[in-house]
């Protein structure tokens, strides 16, 4: 099995934005080839027959009118996920052809490994190895936020430096609210090794290929300073996914961290992107997590937090919980107690204020799934699903007053709000924006 990240393609490959007209023969070949690939690779082979029957039962009603390649990829993704309840499983279309360098190669040659590693390293440098923020908050609380968990061979020095920077804090907050995966099976053991005094069994992965199971353990030694047994709080949201969920699940079940936030996305089946034909590829889950304590995983149900609050309030709540946990230490000096009591009072005075805002999208009567994504939910397609009311799609979201950026996702296609002329560029993207007033 490749030592390179299995989830790289899930996080990077999103397909081409341009569409191509499909002939009936091309459409049928793509459907058949996708189902054949699943029959060979999918971790639950008994589910493939059900997926095949479901797709074929909808050929005349849903597929025969599809002439657009992007629409076919979205339709297959929706239907396959509906039957399997597997959020990793998806089909993508690439107008210029599937990028072979980014496909999951189970047995890469040294030269292929070098090419893939160079590609990943370039991408990781742009993303600061997945670290969004690193700081020490008031009350000597450590804080680190991840967008993705990166391979130690690339991110190791940055992760070690981060953990050394946080080593003298009295409690740690790990923010996974925007973390949508791990790019290496070794990323989570590296981080967790700072939190356990002895090698600790974290997780197992069963792979259909070879009918084998691999184990994940923390390391006996770490570079730099161990964090000890000080309190840890993990922030979660519905956008927390895959490897981000595993980190939260492992620490929760080992009773090493308190989870604060919303239930996570529910993707526990690992795999990689495999080629369907010249222009289509599918992310195929070929393995599943098995926790050594629960003997189960979070697939389809997510990881439930210990303290359930909206993701937008999670950091504030975790700060209060962390300060209170430190205040409970029996050896605290009177000066330290006075200082922390003042920090807690300040947090209470400056509690974040949120406004309930209704978002609507007119039309799109034939759409199956419509979601609201934005700066207030980490751009998660799992946080705010819209419902059909009359001739509109409607959802209510909790946002902070001020500027809000957002989009709608209609059956997998991202779009700005046609009823709002105000937009703003962000890198390669254009988002709808609005100003939310205090109430």
Secondary structure as a PSIPRED ss2 file (coil, helix, strand):
# PSIPRED VFORMAT (PSIPRED V4.0)

   1 X C   1.000  0.000  0.000
   2 X C   1.000  0.000  0.000
   3 X C   1.000  0.000  0.000
   4 X C   1.000  0.000  0.000
   5 X C   1.000  0.000  0.000
   6 X C   1.000  0.000  0.000
   7 X C   1.000  0.000  0.000
   8 X H   0.000  1.000  0.000
   9 X H   0.000  1.000  0.000
  10 X H   0.000  1.000  0.000
  11 X H   0.000  1.000  0.000
  12 X H   0.000  1.000  0.000
  13 X C   1.000  0.000  0.000
  14 X C   1.000  0.000  0.000
  15 X C   1.000  0.000  0.000
  16 X C   1.000  0.000  0.000
  17 X C   1.000  0.000  0.000
  18 X C   1.000  0.000  0.000
  19 X C   1.000  0.000  0.000
  20 X C   1.000  0.000  0.000
  21 X E   0.000  0.000  1.000
  22 X C   1.000  0.000  0.000
  23 X C   1.000  0.000  0.000
  24 X H   0.000  1.000  0.000
  25 X H   0.000  1.000  0.000
  26 X H   0.000  1.000  0.000
  27 X H   0.000  1.000  0.000
  28 X H   0.000  1.000  0.000
  29 X H   0.000  1.000  0.000
  30 X H   0.000  1.000  0.000
  31 X H   0.000  1.000  0.000
  32 X H   0.000  1.000  0.000
  33 X H   0.000  1.000  0.000
  34 X H   0.000  1.000  0.000
  35 X H   0.000  1.000  0.000
  36 X H   0.000  1.000  0.000
  37 X H   0.000  1.000  0.000
  38 X H   0.000  1.000  0.000
  39 X H   0.000  1.000  0.000
  40 X H   0.000  1.000  0.000
  41 X H   0.000  1.000  0.000
  42 X C   1.000  0.000  0.000
  43 X C   1.000  0.000  0.000
  44 X C   1.000  0.000  0.000
  45 X H   0.000  1.000  0.000
  46 X H   0.000  1.000  0.000
  47 X H   0.000  1.000  0.000
  48 X H   0.000  1.000  0.000
  49 X H   0.000  1.000  0.000
  50 X H   0.000  1.000  0.000
  51 X H   0.000  1.000  0.000
  52 X H   0.000  1.000  0.000
  53 X H   0.000  1.000  0.000
  54 X H   0.000  1.000  0.000
  55 X H   0.000  1.000  0.000
  56 X H   0.000  1.000  0.000
  57 X H   0.000  1.000  0.000
  58 X C   1.000  0.000  0.000
  59 X H   0.000  1.000  0.000
  60 X H   0.000  1.000  0.000
  61 X H   0.000  1.000  0.000
  62 X H   0.000  1.000  0.000
  63 X H   0.000  1.000  0.000
  64 X C   1.000  0.000  0.000
  65 X C   1.000  0.000  0.000
  66 X C   1.000  0.000  0.000
  67 X C   1.000  0.000  0.000
  68 X E   0.000  0.000  1.000
  69 X H   0.000  1.000  0.000
  70 X H   0.000  1.000  0.000
  71 X H   0.000  1.000  0.000
  72 X H   0.000  1.000  0.000
  73 X H   0.000  1.000  0.000
  74 X H   0.000  1.000  0.000
  75 X H   0.000  1.000  0.000
  76 X H   0.000  1.000  0.000
  77 X H   0.000  1.000  0.000
  78 X H   0.000  1.000  0.000
  79 X H   0.000  1.000  0.000
  80 X H   0.000  1.000  0.000
  81 X H   0.000  1.000  0.000
  82 X H   0.000  1.000  0.000
  83 X H   0.000  1.000  0.000
  84 X H   0.000  1.000  0.000
  85 X C   1.000  0.000  0.000
  86 X C   1.000  0.000  0.000
  87 X C   1.000  0.000  0.000
  88 X C   1.000  0.000  0.000
  89 X C   1.000  0.000  0.000
  90 X E   0.000  0.000  1.000
  91 X E   0.000  0.000  1.000
  92 X E   0.000  0.000  1.000
  93 X E   0.000  0.000  1.000
  94 X C   1.000  0.000  0.000
  95 X C   1.000  0.000  0.000
  96 X C   1.000  0.000  0.000
  97 X C   1.000  0.000  0.000
  98 X C   1.000  0.000  0.000
  99 X C   1.000  0.000  0.000
 100 X H   0.000  1.000  0.000
 101 X H   0.000  1.000  0.000
 102 X H   0.000  1.000  0.000
 103 X C   1.000  0.000  0.000
 104 X C   1.000  0.000  0.000
 105 X C   1.000  0.000  0.000
 106 X C   1.000  0.000  0.000
 107 X C   1.000  0.000  0.000
 108 X C   1.000  0.000  0.000
 109 X C   1.000  0.000  0.000
 110 X H   0.000  1.000  0.000
 111 X H   0.000  1.000  0.000
 112 X H   0.000  1.000  0.000
 113 X H   0.000  1.000  0.000
 114 X H   0.000  1.000  0.000
 115 X H   0.000  1.000  0.000
 116 X H   0.000  1.000  0.000
 117 X H   0.000  1.000  0.000
 118 X H   0.000  1.000  0.000
 119 X H   0.000  1.000  0.000
 120 X H   0.000  1.000  0.000
 121 X H   0.000  1.000  0.000
 122 X H   0.000  1.000  0.000
 123 X H   0.000  1.000  0.000
 124 X H   0.000  1.000  0.000
 125 X H   0.000  1.000  0.000
 126 X H   0.000  1.000  0.000
 127 X C   1.000  0.000  0.000
 128 X H   0.000  1.000  0.000
 129 X H   0.000  1.000  0.000
 130 X H   0.000  1.000  0.000
 131 X E   0.000  0.000  1.000
 132 X E   0.000  0.000  1.000
 133 X E   0.000  0.000  1.000
 134 X E   0.000  0.000  1.000
 135 X E   0.000  0.000  1.000
 136 X E   0.000  0.000  1.000
 137 X E   0.000  0.000  1.000
 138 X C   1.000  0.000  0.000
 139 X C   1.000  0.000  0.000
 140 X C   1.000  0.000  0.000
 141 X E   0.000  0.000  1.000
 142 X E   0.000  0.000  1.000
 143 X E   0.000  0.000  1.000
 144 X E   0.000  0.000  1.000
 145 X E   0.000  0.000  1.000
 146 X E   0.000  0.000  1.000
 147 X C   1.000  0.000  0.000
 148 X C   1.000  0.000  0.000
 149 X E   0.000  0.000  1.000
 150 X C   1.000  0.000  0.000
 151 X C   1.000  0.000  0.000
 152 X H   0.000  1.000  0.000
 153 X H   0.000  1.000  0.000
 154 X H   0.000  1.000  0.000
 155 X H   0.000  1.000  0.000
 156 X H   0.000  1.000  0.000
 157 X H   0.000  1.000  0.000
 158 X H   0.000  1.000  0.000
 159 X H   0.000  1.000  0.000
 160 X H   0.000  1.000  0.000
 161 X H   0.000  1.000  0.000
 162 X H   0.000  1.000  0.000
 163 X H   0.000  1.000  0.000
 164 X H   0.000  1.000  0.000
 165 X H   0.000  1.000  0.000
 166 X H   0.000  1.000  0.000
 167 X C   1.000  0.000  0.000
 168 X C   1.000  0.000  0.000
 169 X C   1.000  0.000  0.000
 170 X C   1.000  0.000  0.000
 171 X E   0.000  0.000  1.000
 172 X E   0.000  0.000  1.000
 173 X E   0.000  0.000  1.000
 174 X E   0.000  0.000  1.000
 175 X E   0.000  0.000  1.000
 176 X C   1.000  0.000  0.000
 177 X C   1.000  0.000  0.000
 178 X C   1.000  0.000  0.000
 179 X C   1.000  0.000  0.000
 180 X C   1.000  0.000  0.000
 181 X C   1.000  0.000  0.000
 182 X E   0.000  0.000  1.000
 183 X C   1.000  0.000  0.000
 184 X C   1.000  0.000  0.000
 185 X C   1.000  0.000  0.000
 186 X C   1.000  0.000  0.000
 187 X H   0.000  1.000  0.000
 188 X H   0.000  1.000  0.000
 189 X H   0.000  1.000  0.000
 190 X H   0.000  1.000  0.000
 191 X H   0.000  1.000  0.000
 192 X H   0.000  1.000  0.000
 193 X C   1.000  0.000  0.000
 194 X C   1.000  0.000  0.000
 195 X C   1.000  0.000  0.000
 196 X C   1.000  0.000  0.000
 197 X C   1.000  0.000  0.000
 198 X C   1.000  0.000  0.000
 199 X C   1.000  0.000  0.000
 200 X C   1.000  0.000  0.000
 201 X E   0.000  0.000  1.000
 202 X E   0.000  0.000  1.000
 203 X E   0.000  0.000  1.000
 204 X E   0.000  0.000  1.000
 205 X E   0.000  0.000  1.000
 206 X E   0.000  0.000  1.000
 207 X E   0.000  0.000  1.000
 208 X C   1.000  0.000  0.000
 209 X C   1.000  0.000  0.000
 210 X C   1.000  0.000  0.000
 211 X C   1.000  0.000  0.000
 212 X E   0.000  0.000  1.000
 213 X E   0.000  0.000  1.000
 214 X E   0.000  0.000  1.000
 215 X E   0.000  0.000  1.000
 216 X E   0.000  0.000  1.000
 217 X E   0.000  0.000  1.000
 218 X C   1.000  0.000  0.000
 219 X C   1.000  0.000  0.000
 220 X C   1.000  0.000  0.000
 221 X C   1.000  0.000  0.000
 222 X C   1.000  0.000  0.000
 223 X C   1.000  0.000  0.000
 224 X C   1.000  0.000  0.000
 225 X C   1.000  0.000  0.000
 226 X C   1.000  0.000  0.000
 227 X C   1.000  0.000  0.000
 228 X C   1.000  0.000  0.000
 229 X C   1.000  0.000  0.000
 230 X C   1.000  0.000  0.000
 231 X E   0.000  0.000  1.000
 232 X E   0.000  0.000  1.000
 233 X E   0.000  0.000  1.000
 234 X E   0.000  0.000  1.000
 235 X E   0.000  0.000  1.000
 236 X E   0.000  0.000  1.000
 237 X C   1.000  0.000  0.000
 238 X C   1.000  0.000  0.000
 239 X C   1.000  0.000  0.000
 240 X C   1.000  0.000  0.000
 241 X C   1.000  0.000  0.000
 242 X C   1.000  0.000  0.000
 243 X H   0.000  1.000  0.000
 244 X H   0.000  1.000  0.000
 245 X H   0.000  1.000  0.000
 246 X H   0.000  1.000  0.000
 247 X H   0.000  1.000  0.000
 248 X H   0.000  1.000  0.000
 249 X H   0.000  1.000  0.000
 250 X H   0.000  1.000  0.000
 251 X H   0.000  1.000  0.000
 252 X H   0.000  1.000  0.000
 253 X H   0.000  1.000  0.000
 254 X C   1.000  0.000  0.000
 255 X C   1.000  0.000  0.000
 256 X C   1.000  0.000  0.000
 257 X C   1.000  0.000  0.000
 258 X E   0.000  0.000  1.000
 259 X E   0.000  0.000  1.000
 260 X E   0.000  0.000  1.000
 261 X E   0.000  0.000  1.000
 262 X C   1.000  0.000  0.000
 263 X C   1.000  0.000  0.000
 264 X C   1.000  0.000  0.000
 265 X C   1.000  0.000  0.000
 266 X C   1.000  0.000  0.000
 267 X C   1.000  0.000  0.000
 268 X C   1.000  0.000  0.000
 269 X C   1.000  0.000  0.000
 270 X C   1.000  0.000  0.000
 271 X E   0.000  0.000  1.000
 272 X E   0.000  0.000  1.000
 273 X E   0.000  0.000  1.000
 274 X E   0.000  0.000  1.000
 275 X E   0.000  0.000  1.000
 276 X C   1.000  0.000  0.000
 277 X C   1.000  0.000  0.000
 278 X C   1.000  0.000  0.000
 279 X C   1.000  0.000  0.000
 280 X E   0.000  0.000  1.000
 281 X E   0.000  0.000  1.000
 282 X E   0.000  0.000  1.000
 283 X E   0.000  0.000  1.000
 284 X E   0.000  0.000  1.000
 285 X E   0.000  0.000  1.000
 286 X C   1.000  0.000  0.000
 287 X E   0.000  0.000  1.000
 288 X E   0.000  0.000  1.000
 289 X E   0.000  0.000  1.000
 290 X E   0.000  0.000  1.000
 291 X C   1.000  0.000  0.000
 292 X C   1.000  0.000  0.000
 293 X C   1.000  0.000  0.000
 294 X C   1.000  0.000  0.000
 295 X C   1.000  0.000  0.000
 296 X C   1.000  0.000  0.000
 297 X C   1.000  0.000  0.000
 298 X C   1.000  0.000  0.000
 299 X C   1.000  0.000  0.000
 300 X C   1.000  0.000  0.000
 301 X C   1.000  0.000  0.000
 302 X C   1.000  0.000  0.000
 303 X C   1.000  0.000  0.000
 304 X C   1.000  0.000  0.000
 305 X C   1.000  0.000  0.000
 306 X C   1.000  0.000  0.000
 307 X E   0.000  0.000  1.000
 308 X E   0.000  0.000  1.000
 309 X C   1.000  0.000  0.000
 310 X C   1.000  0.000  0.000
 311 X H   0.000  1.000  0.000
 312 X H   0.000  1.000  0.000
 313 X H   0.000  1.000  0.000
 314 X H   0.000  1.000  0.000
 315 X H   0.000  1.000  0.000
 316 X H   0.000  1.000  0.000
 317 X H   0.000  1.000  0.000
 318 X H   0.000  1.000  0.000
 319 X H   0.000  1.000  0.000
 320 X H   0.000  1.000  0.000
 321 X H   0.000  1.000  0.000
 322 X H   0.000  1.000  0.000
 323 X H   0.000  1.000  0.000
 324 X H   0.000  1.000  0.000
 325 X H   0.000  1.000  0.000
 326 X H   0.000  1.000  0.000
 327 X H   0.000  1.000  0.000
 328 X C   1.000  0.000  0.000
 329 X C   1.000  0.000  0.000
 330 X C   1.000  0.000  0.000
 331 X C   1.000  0.000  0.000
 332 X C   1.000  0.000  0.000
 333 X C   1.000  0.000  0.000
 334 X H   0.000  1.000  0.000
 335 X H   0.000  1.000  0.000
 336 X H   0.000  1.000  0.000
 337 X H   0.000  1.000  0.000
 338 X H   0.000  1.000  0.000
 339 X H   0.000  1.000  0.000
 340 X H   0.000  1.000  0.000
 341 X H   0.000  1.000  0.000
 342 X H   0.000  1.000  0.000
 343 X H   0.000  1.000  0.000
 344 X H   0.000  1.000  0.000
 345 X H   0.000  1.000  0.000
 346 X H   0.000  1.000  0.000
 347 X H   0.000  1.000  0.000
 348 X H   0.000  1.000  0.000
 349 X H   0.000  1.000  0.000
 350 X C   1.000  0.000  0.000
 351 X C   1.000  0.000  0.000
 352 X C   1.000  0.000  0.000
 353 X C   1.000  0.000  0.000
 354 X E   0.000  0.000  1.000
 355 X E   0.000  0.000  1.000
 356 X E   0.000  0.000  1.000
 357 X E   0.000  0.000  1.000
 358 X E   0.000  0.000  1.000
 359 X E   0.000  0.000  1.000
 360 X E   0.000  0.000  1.000
 361 X E   0.000  0.000  1.000
 362 X E   0.000  0.000  1.000
 363 X C   1.000  0.000  0.000
 364 X C   1.000  0.000  0.000
 365 X C   1.000  0.000  0.000
 366 X C   1.000  0.000  0.000
 367 X C   1.000  0.000  0.000
 368 X C   1.000  0.000  0.000
 369 X C   1.000  0.000  0.000
 370 X E   0.000  0.000  1.000
 371 X E   0.000  0.000  1.000
 372 X E   0.000  0.000  1.000
 373 X E   0.000  0.000  1.000
 374 X E   0.000  0.000  1.000
 375 X C   1.000  0.000  0.000
 376 X C   1.000  0.000  0.000
 377 X C   1.000  0.000  0.000
 378 X C   1.000  0.000  0.000
 379 X C   1.000  0.000  0.000
 380 X C   1.000  0.000  0.000
 381 X C   1.000  0.000  0.000
 382 X C   1.000  0.000  0.000
 383 X C   1.000  0.000  0.000
 384 X E   0.000  0.000  1.000
 385 X E   0.000  0.000  1.000
 386 X C   1.000  0.000  0.000
 387 X E   0.000  0.000  1.000
 388 X E   0.000  0.000  1.000
 389 X E   0.000  0.000  1.000
 390 X C   1.000  0.000  0.000
 391 X C   1.000  0.000  0.000
 392 X E   0.000  0.000  1.000
 393 X E   0.000  0.000  1.000
 394 X E   0.000  0.000  1.000
 395 X E   0.000  0.000  1.000
 396 X E   0.000  0.000  1.000
 397 X E   0.000  0.000  1.000
 398 X E   0.000  0.000  1.000
 399 X E   0.000  0.000  1.000
 400 X E   0.000  0.000  1.000
 401 X C   1.000  0.000  0.000
 402 X E   0.000  0.000  1.000
 403 X E   0.000  0.000  1.000
 404 X E   0.000  0.000  1.000
 405 X E   0.000  0.000  1.000
 406 X E   0.000  0.000  1.000
 407 X E   0.000  0.000  1.000
 408 X E   0.000  0.000  1.000
 409 X E   0.000  0.000  1.000
 410 X E   0.000  0.000  1.000
 411 X C   1.000  0.000  0.000
 412 X C   1.000  0.000  0.000
 413 X E   0.000  0.000  1.000
 414 X E   0.000  0.000  1.000
 415 X E   0.000  0.000  1.000
 416 X C   1.000  0.000  0.000
 417 X C   1.000  0.000  0.000
 418 X C   1.000  0.000  0.000
 419 X C   1.000  0.000  0.000
 420 X C   1.000  0.000  0.000
 421 X C   1.000  0.000  0.000
 422 X C   1.000  0.000  0.000
 423 X E   0.000  0.000  1.000
 424 X E   0.000  0.000  1.000
 425 X E   0.000  0.000  1.000
 426 X E   0.000  0.000  1.000
 427 X C   1.000  0.000  0.000
 428 X C   1.000  0.000  0.000
 429 X E   0.000  0.000  1.000
 430 X E   0.000  0.000  1.000
 431 X E   0.000  0.000  1.000
 432 X E   0.000  0.000  1.000
 433 X E   0.000  0.000  1.000
 434 X E   0.000  0.000  1.000
 435 X E   0.000  0.000  1.000
 436 X E   0.000  0.000  1.000
 437 X C   1.000  0.000  0.000
 438 X C   1.000  0.000  0.000
 439 X C   1.000  0.000  0.000
